[in-house]
Amino acid sequence: MHENEDFYHFSRGRFVQNEAYEMASRYARFNVDELARIAADAVGAKSCVHVEKFADGMHNKALLLTMDDGKQVVAKIPNPNAGQPHFTTASEVATMDIMRNLLETPVPKVYAWCSHAEDTPVGAEYIIMERAAGVSLKSVWHKLELPDRFAVTKEIAAFQTAWSSASYEGYGSIYYAFDLPEEHHLPLHRRERGLGADDRFALGPITGRDWIDDGRQSVTFDRGPWRTIEGYLEAVGRREMVCVKELPRLPPTQVTLCGPGTYQPTREKKLRALEYYLQLFKHLAPSDSAVRKPSAWHGDLHIENIFVDPSEPTKVTCIIDWQSTEVAPLFVQARQPYILDYEGPQTTGVDRPRLPTNFANLSSEERKAANRLLLDQSLCVGYKRWIKSQTPDIWKCFKFQETPAFQLLLLARTLLVDGEAIYTARIIEYLQSSNNILEYNGLSIPEHVIAEVEADSEGALRGMEAMAGIQETMGNLFPERGCVRPEHYDEAKDALRQCKEQIIDMFASTEAERAAWQDSWPFDD
């Protein structure tokens, strides 16, 4: 009745590299009629009369199902690349339950779900939930004046405060206790504090995106849960290390161009950087329990995941997309909402931003740009001031995030993909600034390695500049996460071919180097 081949395919864009694999990882087939029947039963309707597909996400399918009585629900089907079977869906549902019913966050109500594809006639994991109340913040944000934008921001900050106040017993992801085997099970919280005793929930294997993406999903390593921050931070390094060793090919980076004349990554250099991390992470981790404590946050507060009341757009009515939520150290989680991100000079501290002193001498377009920047900066400062006064623990995290120690903890999380040259250089700088020695806890970096790292980091910077040049040249055609709109595919591929020739001419001086660039170019199938 509702069969439509487009339901199963990824149609939002095309991939400029490894397209067959990328499309297959986003192909999910399921029985639409059975899904519609289950949804109708879940909300007490006689039948589902219409099924409409929302625009594809990068990891899920979402369908709008309309019932014979007019009620509408959303069905979410994970793609193969969404995460570990069973765990990803089971954790998302339990997390939504806690956020909605214990932490009073406006989250869609779940009517029905299944995390075992083999146990349902749908033939796929699914979540059937209420349609988000209100309208997407994206549809009204550009119309809001600064006071109204700040009102929305304060509401979101209040939710973040609630999330940071909850106490958990370890690090991992949230589940219903019955969904976890004993060997992957920790109590969610201590009975005398936190969310209040509720034995329905437990901590289990972590489902965060950086434990899944870039081939990590297929590799076996410790996914938790962990009782201590040391266990969690060590698992990050061990995860990256085993993936560097076992993946058949290192994943491509979109941060820098790698080839002759820039920097060429090797497994050995990545493993060396990770060895340094594993020797230092206990020293790098903050000692303040307020910023180390386990916390569950929404990790993707962008403008399409937040819904507001259309008649009162400063009132947040729903926050969607809780997939891949993890319980991690608060200093890892704490972040200003993505809706506050902007291009341009970033604010530091909580001082009131001001227009440039030469504002009167600027052109009309320059004045408009300066006013836009002032609005963006004012909103960020307003958010920071609110957090500083209302939620000191989050503010402490923001201050720790300004330190070299935090950067070394953060960058280690993606060394499988990129950054080992710059990372190792920062390790050396950090050790040099710590009592001016190059030895800590048995870590000793020889002079010849220091010289090699200096050359590698210079090459990596050249590669980053080259990639930035490609992004600037291509503008909206640049394939973010390797993907472009279908109608832009041919034009984007042509532009990338031209960029490739320019880069080869710029960096290759021999036929062997030209061949090496041909092989390492990240935008070819």
TILUM-43731 format. One record per residue (C-alpha): residue number from 0; x, y, z. Coordinates in steps of 0.05 Angstrom, whole numbers, plus 5000, padded with zeros to 4 digits. Layout:
BEGIN
+------+------+------+------+
: voro :   c1 :   c2 :   c3 :
+------+------+------+------+
:  NUM :    X :    Y :    Z :
...
+------+------+------+------+
% end
This chain:
BEGIN
+------+------+------+------+
: voro :   c1 :   c2 :   c3 :
+------+------+------+------+
:    0 : 5000 : 5000 : 5000 :
:    1 : 5054 : 5049 : 5021 :
:    2 : 5112 : 5019 : 4982 :
:    3 : 5160 : 5070 : 4953 :
:    4 : 5232 : 5053 : 4933 :
:    5 : 5254 : 5123 : 4951 :
:    6 : 5240 : 5108 : 5024 :
:    7 : 5300 : 5062 : 5028 :
:    8 : 5353 : 5102 : 4991 :
:    9 : 5394 : 5162 : 5011 :
:   10 : 5370 : 5218 : 4965 :
:   11 : 5394 : 5280 : 5001 :
:   12 : 5460 : 5283 : 4964 :
:   13 : 5515 : 5248 : 4926 :
:   14 : 5585 : 5231 : 4949 :
:   15 : 5647 : 5253 : 4911 :
:   16 : 5689 : 5195 : 4939 :
:   17 : 5674 : 5122 : 4952 :
:   18 : 5602 : 5134 : 4932 :
:   19 : 5580 : 5061 : 4926 :
:   20 : 5602 : 5048 : 4998 :
:   21 : 5572 : 5112 : 5025 :
:   22 : 5505 : 5099 : 4992 :
:   23 : 5504 : 5026 : 5016 :
:   24 : 5517 : 5049 : 5088 :
:   25 : 5455 : 5093 : 5083 :
:   26 : 5409 : 5042 : 5049 :
:   27 : 5357 : 5014 : 5097 :
:   28 : 5301 : 4969 : 5072 :
:   29 : 5240 : 4956 : 5115 :
:   30 : 5167 : 4936 : 5110 :
:   31 : 5130 : 5002 : 5105 :
:   32 : 5061 : 4972 : 5112 :
:   33 : 5080 : 4935 : 5176 :
:   34 : 5111 : 4999 : 5203 :
:   35 : 5047 : 5037 : 5188 :
:   36 : 5004 : 4983 : 5220 :
:   37 : 5046 : 4983 : 5284 :
:   38 : 5044 : 5059 : 5287 :
:   39 : 4968 : 5060 : 5279 :
:   40 : 4961 : 5008 : 5335 :
:   41 : 5008 : 5047 : 5380 :
:   42 : 4965 : 5111 : 5378 :
:   43 : 4897 : 5077 : 5376 :
:   44 : 4881 : 5093 : 5304 :
:   45 : 4846 : 5046 : 5255 :
:   46 : 4896 : 5055 : 5200 :
:   47 : 4953 : 5096 : 5171 :
:   48 : 4928 : 5133 : 5109 :
:   49 : 4991 : 5169 : 5086 :
:   50 : 5067 : 5160 : 5091 :
:   51 : 5115 : 5216 : 5073 :
:   52 : 5191 : 5215 : 5077 :
:   53 : 5227 : 5272 : 5110 :
:   54 : 5293 : 5296 : 5080 :
:   55 : 5347 : 5245 : 5094 :
:   56 : 5393 : 5251 : 5153 :
:   57 : 5464 : 5226 : 5148 :
:   58 : 5449 : 5166 : 5193 :
:   59 : 5373 : 5155 : 5193 :
:   60 : 5309 : 5153 : 5154 :
:   61 : 5250 : 5191 : 5182 :
:   62 : 5178 : 5184 : 5158 :
:   63 : 5115 : 5224 : 5175 :
:   64 : 5056 : 5177 : 5184 :
:   65 : 4985 : 5206 : 5182 :
:   66 : 4928 : 5165 : 5212 :
:   67 : 4855 : 5161 : 5192 :
:   68 : 4837 : 5205 : 5251 :
:   69 : 4887 : 5259 : 5230 :
:   70 : 4939 : 5243 : 5283 :
:   71 : 5011 : 5246 : 5259 :
:   72 : 5072 : 5209 : 5285 :
:   73 : 5144 : 5203 : 5263 :
:   74 : 5178 : 5137 : 5249 :
:   75 : 5254 : 5135 : 5253 :
:   76 : 5294 : 5079 : 5219 :
:   77 : 5370 : 5076 : 5231 :
:   78 : 5416 : 5067 : 5171 :
:   79 : 5472 : 5015 : 5176 :
:   80 : 5520 : 5072 : 5192 :
:   81 : 5479 : 5096 : 5251 :
:   82 : 5516 : 5053 : 5301 :
:   83 : 5519 : 4985 : 5334 :
:   84 : 5455 : 4943 : 5321 :
:   85 : 5408 : 4942 : 5380 :
:   86 : 5450 : 4987 : 5425 :
:   87 : 5440 : 5051 : 5384 :
:   88 : 5364 : 5047 : 5383 :
:   89 : 5357 : 5019 : 5454 :
:   90 : 5400 : 5075 : 5482 :
:   91 : 5365 : 5130 : 5444 :
:   92 : 5296 : 5108 : 5471 :
:   93 : 5320 : 5103 : 5543 :
:   94 : 5356 : 5170 : 5538 :
:   95 : 5293 : 5203 : 5512 :
:   96 : 5254 : 5174 : 5570 :
:   97 : 5302 : 5202 : 5622 :
:   98 : 5307 : 5270 : 5589 :
:   99 : 5231 : 5276 : 5581 :
:  100 : 5207 : 5247 : 5647 :
:  101 : 5263 : 5258 : 5697 :
:  102 : 5301 : 5319 : 5671 :
:  103 : 5239 : 5355 : 5644 :
:  104 : 5267 : 5368 : 5575 :
:  105 : 5215 : 5375 : 5519 :
:  106 : 5228 : 5311 : 5481 :
:  107 : 5181 : 5272 : 5435 :
:  108 : 5141 : 5217 : 5470 :
:  109 : 5158 : 5147 : 5445 :
:  110 : 5097 : 5105 : 5427 :
:  111 : 5131 : 5042 : 5403 :
:  112 : 5201 : 5017 : 5387 :
:  113 : 5242 : 4956 : 5370 :
:  114 : 5318 : 4949 : 5374 :
:  115 : 5321 : 4879 : 5345 :
:  116 : 5308 : 4878 : 5270 :
:  117 : 5300 : 4803 : 5270 :
:  118 : 5243 : 4805 : 5321 :
:  119 : 5195 : 4850 : 5282 :
:  120 : 5156 : 4842 : 5217 :
:  121 : 5182 : 4912 : 5199 :
:  122 : 5250 : 4879 : 5186 :
:  123 : 5288 : 4937 : 5215 :
:  124 : 5299 : 4973 : 5281 :
:  125 : 5250 : 5031 : 5290 :
:  126 : 5225 : 5084 : 5338 :
:  127 : 5154 : 5112 : 5331 :
:  128 : 5147 : 5178 : 5367 :
:  129 : 5102 : 5238 : 5370 :
:  130 : 5114 : 5293 : 5319 :
:  131 : 5154 : 5350 : 5349 :
:  132 : 5109 : 5405 : 5373 :
:  133 : 5119 : 5474 : 5343 :
:  134 : 5162 : 5495 : 5284 :
:  135 : 5236 : 5487 : 5271 :
:  136 : 5277 : 5543 : 5300 :
:  137 : 5309 : 5548 : 5231 :
:  138 : 5244 : 5576 : 5203 :
:  139 : 5242 : 5635 : 5251 :
:  140 : 5313 : 5648 : 5277 :
:  141 : 5331 : 5697 : 5223 :
:  142 : 5269 : 5739 : 5240 :
:  143 : 5284 : 5745 : 5314 :
:  144 : 5315 : 5807 : 5345 :
:  145 : 5372 : 5801 : 5395 :
:  146 : 5328 : 5801 : 5458 :
:  147 : 5285 : 5744 : 5430 :
:  148 : 5346 : 5705 : 5407 :
:  149 : 5374 : 5712 : 5477 :
:  150 : 5309 : 5688 : 5507 :
:  151 : 5313 : 5624 : 5466 :
:  152 : 5386 : 5617 : 5485 :
:  153 : 5370 : 5623 : 5559 :
:  154 : 5318 : 5568 : 5554 :
:  155 : 5369 : 5522 : 5522 :
:  156 : 5421 : 5541 : 5574 :
:  157 : 5370 : 5523 : 5629 :
:  158 : 5363 : 5454 : 5598 :
:  159 : 5439 : 5447 : 5597 :
:  160 : 5440 : 5466 : 5671 :
:  161 : 5391 : 5410 : 5686 :
:  162 : 5432 : 5361 : 5646 :
:  163 : 5496 : 5380 : 5682 :
:  164 : 5462 : 5374 : 5751 :
:  165 : 5444 : 5300 : 5742 :
:  166 : 5492 : 5251 : 5774 :
:  167 : 5513 : 5186 : 5741 :
:  168 : 5552 : 5127 : 5767 :
:  169 : 5601 : 5121 : 5709 :
:  170 : 5613 : 5135 : 5635 :
:  171 : 5578 : 5102 : 5575 :
:  172 : 5508 : 5109 : 5548 :
:  173 : 5439 : 5103 : 5580 :
:  174 : 5395 : 5041 : 5571 :
:  175 : 5337 : 5005 : 5603 :
:  176 : 5368 : 4954 : 5648 :
:  177 : 5332 : 4896 : 5614 :
:  178 : 5366 : 4913 : 5548 :
:  179 : 5436 : 4899 : 5575 :
:  180 : 5473 : 4835 : 5590 :
:  181 : 5505 : 4833 : 5658 :
:  182 : 5576 : 4841 : 5631 :
:  183 : 5557 : 4908 : 5599 :
:  184 : 5518 : 4936 : 5657 :
:  185 : 5530 : 4990 : 5710 :
:  186 : 5479 : 5023 : 5756 :
:  187 : 5459 : 5090 : 5727 :
:  188 : 5465 : 5128 : 5793 :
:  189 : 5473 : 5119 : 5867 :
:  190 : 5408 : 5112 : 5904 :
:  191 : 5420 : 5170 : 5952 :
:  192 : 5431 : 5224 : 5900 :
:  193 : 5424 : 5243 : 5827 :
:  194 : 5361 : 5228 : 5788 :
:  195 : 5328 : 5191 : 5845 :
:  196 : 5328 : 5115 : 5850 :
:  197 : 5301 : 5084 : 5787 :
:  198 : 5326 : 5014 : 5773 :
:  199 : 5295 : 5013 : 5704 :
:  200 : 5357 : 5047 : 5676 :
:  201 : 5430 : 5028 : 5672 :
:  202 : 5495 : 5049 : 5639 :
:  203 : 5519 : 5007 : 5581 :
:  204 : 5564 : 5010 : 5520 :
:  205 : 5577 : 5079 : 5493 :
:  206 : 5542 : 5100 : 5428 :
:  207 : 5575 : 5167 : 5413 :
:  208 : 5591 : 5183 : 5341 :
:  209 : 5667 : 5184 : 5350 :
:  210 : 5661 : 5111 : 5374 :
:  211 : 5627 : 5093 : 5308 :
:  212 : 5649 : 5138 : 5250 :
:  213 : 5706 : 5129 : 5201 :
:  214 : 5706 : 5054 : 5205 :
:  215 : 5707 : 5048 : 5281 :
:  216 : 5639 : 5013 : 5280 :
:  217 : 5670 : 4950 : 5250 :
:  218 : 5728 : 4945 : 5299 :
:  219 : 5727 : 4909 : 5366 :
:  220 : 5750 : 4950 : 5425 :
:  221 : 5727 : 4969 : 5495 :
:  222 : 5662 : 5008 : 5490 :
:  223 : 5649 : 5011 : 5564 :
:  224 : 5616 : 5026 : 5609 :
:  225 : 5671 : 5052 : 5655 :
:  226 : 5668 : 5068 : 5729 :
:  227 : 5724 : 5119 : 5728 :
:  228 : 5746 : 5177 : 5685 :
:  229 : 5814 : 5144 : 5678 :
:  230 : 5781 : 5082 : 5648 :
:  231 : 5742 : 5126 : 5599 :
:  232 : 5801 : 5168 : 5577 :
:  233 : 5846 : 5107 : 5569 :
:  234 : 5793 : 5073 : 5526 :
:  235 : 5793 : 5134 : 5479 :
:  236 : 5867 : 5124 : 5465 :
:  237 : 5862 : 5047 : 5461 :
:  238 : 5804 : 5055 : 5412 :
:  239 : 5843 : 5100 : 5365 :
:  240 : 5904 : 5055 : 5371 :
:  241 : 5869 : 4990 : 5352 :
:  242 : 5832 : 5024 : 5295 :
:  243 : 5898 : 5051 : 5267 :
:  244 : 5926 : 4981 : 5270 :
:  245 : 5867 : 4941 : 5243 :
:  246 : 5830 : 4983 : 5192 :
:  247 : 5852 : 4962 : 5122 :
:  248 : 5860 : 5034 : 5100 :
:  249 : 5866 : 5098 : 5141 :
:  250 : 5805 : 5142 : 5131 :
:  251 : 5813 : 5205 : 5090 :
:  252 : 5816 : 5273 : 5123 :
:  253 : 5780 : 5337 : 5101 :
:  254 : 5823 : 5380 : 5146 :
:  255 : 5888 : 5377 : 5107 :
:  256 : 5916 : 5353 : 5040 :
:  257 : 5967 : 5298 : 5049 :
:  258 : 6020 : 5284 : 4997 :
:  259 : 6091 : 5300 : 4975 :
:  260 : 6108 : 5371 : 4995 :
:  261 : 6059 : 5372 : 5053 :
:  262 : 6052 : 5318 : 5105 :
:  263 : 6042 : 5244 : 5091 :
:  264 : 6011 : 5206 : 5150 :
:  265 : 6034 : 5137 : 5169 :
:  266 : 6007 : 5087 : 5219 :
:  267 : 6072 : 5090 : 5257 :
:  268 : 6067 : 5165 : 5268 :
:  269 : 5994 : 5159 : 5290 :
:  270 : 6012 : 5104 : 5339 :
:  271 : 6070 : 5145 : 5367 :
:  272 : 6023 : 5204 : 5380 :
:  273 : 5974 : 5157 : 5415 :
:  274 : 6029 : 5127 : 5458 :
:  275 : 6045 : 5198 : 5481 :
:  276 : 5971 : 5209 : 5497 :
:  277 : 5967 : 5144 : 5537 :
:  278 : 6027 : 5164 : 5578 :
:  279 : 6000 : 5234 : 5593 :
:  280 : 5924 : 5231 : 5597 :
:  281 : 5922 : 5223 : 5673 :
:  282 : 5966 : 5285 : 5680 :
:  283 : 5924 : 5323 : 5629 :
:  284 : 5856 : 5307 : 5661 :
:  285 : 5829 : 5362 : 5707 :
:  286 : 5829 : 5346 : 5782 :
:  287 : 5765 : 5385 : 5797 :
:  288 : 5709 : 5334 : 5808 :
:  289 : 5658 : 5385 : 5783 :
:  290 : 5685 : 5383 : 5712 :
:  291 : 5704 : 5309 : 5713 :
:  292 : 5635 : 5284 : 5733 :
:  293 : 5595 : 5241 : 5684 :
:  294 : 5542 : 5280 : 5645 :
:  295 : 5492 : 5266 : 5590 :
:  296 : 5482 : 5323 : 5540 :
:  297 : 5450 : 5333 : 5473 :
:  298 : 5511 : 5336 : 5428 :
:  299 : 5480 : 5370 : 5367 :
:  300 : 5440 : 5431 : 5387 :
:  301 : 5436 : 5461 : 5318 :
:  302 : 5379 : 5501 : 5289 :
:  303 : 5341 : 5442 : 5258 :
:  304 : 5339 : 5401 : 5322 :
:  305 : 5304 : 5455 : 5364 :
:  306 : 5230 : 5471 : 5357 :
:  307 : 5193 : 5532 : 5383 :
:  308 : 5122 : 5556 : 5390 :
:  309 : 5103 : 5593 : 5325 :
:  310 : 5060 : 5643 : 5363 :
:  311 : 5112 : 5652 : 5418 :
:  312 : 5179 : 5636 : 5384 :
:  313 : 5220 : 5648 : 5447 :
:  314 : 5189 : 5585 : 5478 :
:  315 : 5225 : 5520 : 5463 :
:  316 : 5173 : 5465 : 5451 :
:  317 : 5217 : 5406 : 5431 :
:  318 : 5288 : 5382 : 5423 :
:  319 : 5297 : 5323 : 5375 :
:  320 : 5352 : 5274 : 5354 :
:  321 : 5379 : 5241 : 5416 :
:  322 : 5414 : 5186 : 5379 :
:  323 : 5486 : 5174 : 5400 :
:  324 : 5479 : 5210 : 5466 :
:  325 : 5534 : 5190 : 5514 :
:  326 : 5549 : 5198 : 5588 :
:  327 : 5619 : 5229 : 5585 :
:  328 : 5660 : 5277 : 5628 :
:  329 : 5626 : 5344 : 5634 :
:  330 : 5687 : 5380 : 5606 :
:  331 : 5679 : 5338 : 5542 :
:  332 : 5605 : 5352 : 5537 :
:  333 : 5600 : 5426 : 5556 :
:  334 : 5592 : 5469 : 5495 :
:  335 : 5553 : 5530 : 5474 :
:  336 : 5493 : 5511 : 5429 :
:  337 : 5512 : 5507 : 5356 :
:  338 : 5459 : 5560 : 5341 :
:  339 : 5508 : 5610 : 5371 :
:  340 : 5567 : 5592 : 5326 :
:  341 : 5587 : 5644 : 5275 :
:  342 : 5644 : 5661 : 5228 :
:  343 : 5691 : 5716 : 5251 :
:  344 : 5733 : 5736 : 5312 :
:  345 : 5711 : 5696 : 5372 :
:  346 : 5695 : 5728 : 5440 :
:  347 : 5739 : 5714 : 5500 :
:  348 : 5712 : 5723 : 5570 :
:  349 : 5648 : 5760 : 5585 :
:  350 : 5666 : 5832 : 5567 :
:  351 : 5614 : 5868 : 5526 :
:  352 : 5633 : 5867 : 5452 :
:  353 : 5636 : 5934 : 5415 :
:  354 : 5637 : 5960 : 5345 :
:  355 : 5705 : 5975 : 5315 :
:  356 : 5733 : 6044 : 5331 :
:  357 : 5734 : 6062 : 5257 :
:  358 : 5661 : 6043 : 5247 :
:  359 : 5643 : 6113 : 5222 :
:  360 : 5694 : 6108 : 5166 :
:  361 : 5670 : 6040 : 5141 :
:  362 : 5630 : 6030 : 5077 :
:  363 : 5556 : 6013 : 5080 :
:  364 : 5570 : 5938 : 5069 :
:  365 : 5626 : 5938 : 5121 :
:  366 : 5580 : 5971 : 5172 :
:  367 : 5527 : 5917 : 5160 :
:  368 : 5580 : 5863 : 5170 :
:  369 : 5605 : 5897 : 5233 :
:  370 : 5534 : 5901 : 5261 :
:  371 : 5522 : 5827 : 5245 :
:  372 : 5586 : 5808 : 5280 :
:  373 : 5567 : 5851 : 5340 :
:  374 : 5499 : 5815 : 5345 :
:  375 : 5532 : 5747 : 5341 :
:  376 : 5585 : 5765 : 5393 :
:  377 : 5534 : 5796 : 5439 :
:  378 : 5492 : 5733 : 5439 :
:  379 : 5553 : 5690 : 5456 :
:  380 : 5573 : 5737 : 5512 :
:  381 : 5502 : 5738 : 5539 :
:  382 : 5502 : 5662 : 5540 :
:  383 : 5569 : 5659 : 5575 :
:  384 : 5547 : 5710 : 5628 :
:  385 : 5484 : 5670 : 5642 :
:  386 : 5524 : 5605 : 5648 :
:  387 : 5576 : 5638 : 5693 :
:  388 : 5523 : 5664 : 5741 :
:  389 : 5475 : 5605 : 5740 :
:  390 : 5518 : 5543 : 5728 :
:  391 : 5588 : 5549 : 5755 :
:  392 : 5606 : 5477 : 5737 :
:  393 : 5595 : 5489 : 5663 :
:  394 : 5633 : 5555 : 5668 :
:  395 : 5692 : 5517 : 5699 :
:  396 : 5690 : 5471 : 5639 :
:  397 : 5693 : 5530 : 5591 :
:  398 : 5754 : 5556 : 5628 :
:  399 : 5788 : 5488 : 5626 :
:  400 : 5773 : 5484 : 5551 :
:  401 : 5818 : 5544 : 5542 :
:  402 : 5879 : 5506 : 5567 :
:  403 : 5931 : 5466 : 5527 :
:  404 : 5915 : 5405 : 5569 :
:  405 : 5843 : 5404 : 5544 :
:  406 : 5866 : 5411 : 5472 :
:  407 : 5911 : 5351 : 5480 :
:  408 : 5854 : 5310 : 5509 :
:  409 : 5806 : 5333 : 5454 :
:  410 : 5851 : 5324 : 5393 :
:  411 : 5870 : 5254 : 5413 :
:  412 : 5798 : 5232 : 5400 :
:  413 : 5807 : 5237 : 5324 :
:  414 : 5879 : 5216 : 5313 :
:  415 : 5854 : 5158 : 5271 :
:  416 : 5833 : 5208 : 5218 :
:  417 : 5880 : 5268 : 5224 :
:  418 : 5922 : 5313 : 5268 :
:  419 : 5979 : 5270 : 5292 :
:  420 : 6033 : 5317 : 5266 :
:  421 : 6005 : 5379 : 5300 :
:  422 : 5985 : 5337 : 5361 :
:  423 : 6056 : 5311 : 5372 :
:  424 : 6083 : 5382 : 5364 :
:  425 : 6035 : 5406 : 5417 :
:  426 : 6056 : 5350 : 5463 :
:  427 : 6128 : 5373 : 5457 :
:  428 : 6107 : 5446 : 5469 :
:  429 : 6067 : 5425 : 5530 :
:  430 : 6125 : 5386 : 5560 :
:  431 : 6174 : 5442 : 5546 :
:  432 : 6128 : 5491 : 5582 :
:  433 : 6123 : 5444 : 5642 :
:  434 : 6187 : 5455 : 5681 :
:  435 : 6224 : 5460 : 5614 :
:  436 : 6236 : 5385 : 5610 :
:  437 : 6220 : 5334 : 5558 :
:  438 : 6207 : 5277 : 5606 :
:  439 : 6145 : 5259 : 5645 :
:  440 : 6123 : 5193 : 5673 :
:  441 : 6173 : 5156 : 5631 :
:  442 : 6158 : 5195 : 5568 :
:  443 : 6222 : 5218 : 5535 :
:  444 : 6224 : 5248 : 5465 :
:  445 : 6292 : 5244 : 5431 :
:  446 : 6320 : 5305 : 5394 :
:  447 : 6316 : 5271 : 5326 :
:  448 : 6241 : 5259 : 5337 :
:  449 : 6232 : 5332 : 5356 :
:  450 : 6265 : 5354 : 5291 :
:  451 : 6222 : 5305 : 5251 :
:  452 : 6158 : 5329 : 5285 :
:  453 : 6175 : 5401 : 5271 :
:  454 : 6182 : 5386 : 5196 :
:  455 : 6119 : 5344 : 5197 :
:  456 : 6078 : 5399 : 5230 :
:  457 : 6102 : 5450 : 5180 :
:  458 : 6081 : 5403 : 5124 :
:  459 : 6014 : 5392 : 5157 :
:  460 : 6003 : 5467 : 5161 :
:  461 : 6019 : 5473 : 5086 :
:  462 : 5968 : 5419 : 5073 :
:  463 : 5916 : 5454 : 5116 :
:  464 : 5927 : 5519 : 5078 :
:  465 : 5919 : 5482 : 5012 :
:  466 : 5854 : 5450 : 5035 :
:  467 : 5829 : 5517 : 5060 :
:  468 : 5845 : 5546 : 4992 :
:  469 : 5803 : 5492 : 4958 :
:  470 : 5745 : 5506 : 5005 :
:  471 : 5749 : 5580 : 4991 :
:  472 : 5753 : 5569 : 4916 :
:  473 : 5694 : 5521 : 4914 :
:  474 : 5649 : 5557 : 4963 :
:  475 : 5582 : 5522 : 4969 :
:  476 : 5605 : 5468 : 4920 :
:  477 : 5655 : 5441 : 4970 :
:  478 : 5634 : 5371 : 4993 :
:  479 : 5624 : 5376 : 5068 :
:  480 : 5632 : 5305 : 5096 :
:  481 : 5643 : 5284 : 5023 :
:  482 : 5571 : 5301 : 5003 :
:  483 : 5541 : 5351 : 4954 :
:  484 : 5471 : 5364 : 4930 :
:  485 : 5453 : 5318 : 4871 :
:  486 : 5444 : 5376 : 4823 :
:  487 : 5513 : 5402 : 4841 :
:  488 : 5550 : 5335 : 4833 :
:  489 : 5578 : 5343 : 4763 :
:  490 : 5598 : 5415 : 4775 :
:  491 : 5632 : 5397 : 4841 :
:  492 : 5670 : 5339 : 4811 :
:  493 : 5694 : 5383 : 4754 :
:  494 : 5717 : 5436 : 4803 :
:  495 : 5753 : 5384 : 4845 :
:  496 : 5789 : 5358 : 4783 :
:  497 : 5814 : 5428 : 4768 :
:  498 : 5837 : 5437 : 4840 :
:  499 : 5872 : 5370 : 4837 :
:  500 : 5913 : 5391 : 4777 :
:  501 : 5931 : 5457 : 4810 :
:  502 : 5953 : 5422 : 4874 :
:  503 : 5995 : 5371 : 4836 :
:  504 : 6028 : 5427 : 4796 :
:  505 : 6041 : 5465 : 4861 :
:  506 : 6072 : 5409 : 4902 :
:  507 : 6097 : 5354 : 4855 :
:  508 : 6166 : 5362 : 4824 :
:  509 : 6175 : 5291 : 4796 :
:  510 : 6132 : 5239 : 4762 :
:  511 : 6135 : 5196 : 4824 :
:  512 : 6108 : 5254 : 4866 :
:  513 : 6053 : 5266 : 4815 :
:  514 : 6034 : 5192 : 4819 :
:  515 : 6034 : 5197 : 4895 :
:  516 : 5986 : 5256 : 4893 :
:  517 : 5941 : 5218 : 4845 :
:  518 : 5938 : 5161 : 4894 :
:  519 : 5927 : 5203 : 4957 :
:  520 : 5877 : 5253 : 4929 :
:  521 : 5818 : 5249 : 4978 :
:  522 : 5762 : 5268 : 4930 :
:  523 : 5764 : 5210 : 4881 :
:  524 : 5728 : 5143 : 4882 :
+------+------+------+------+
% end
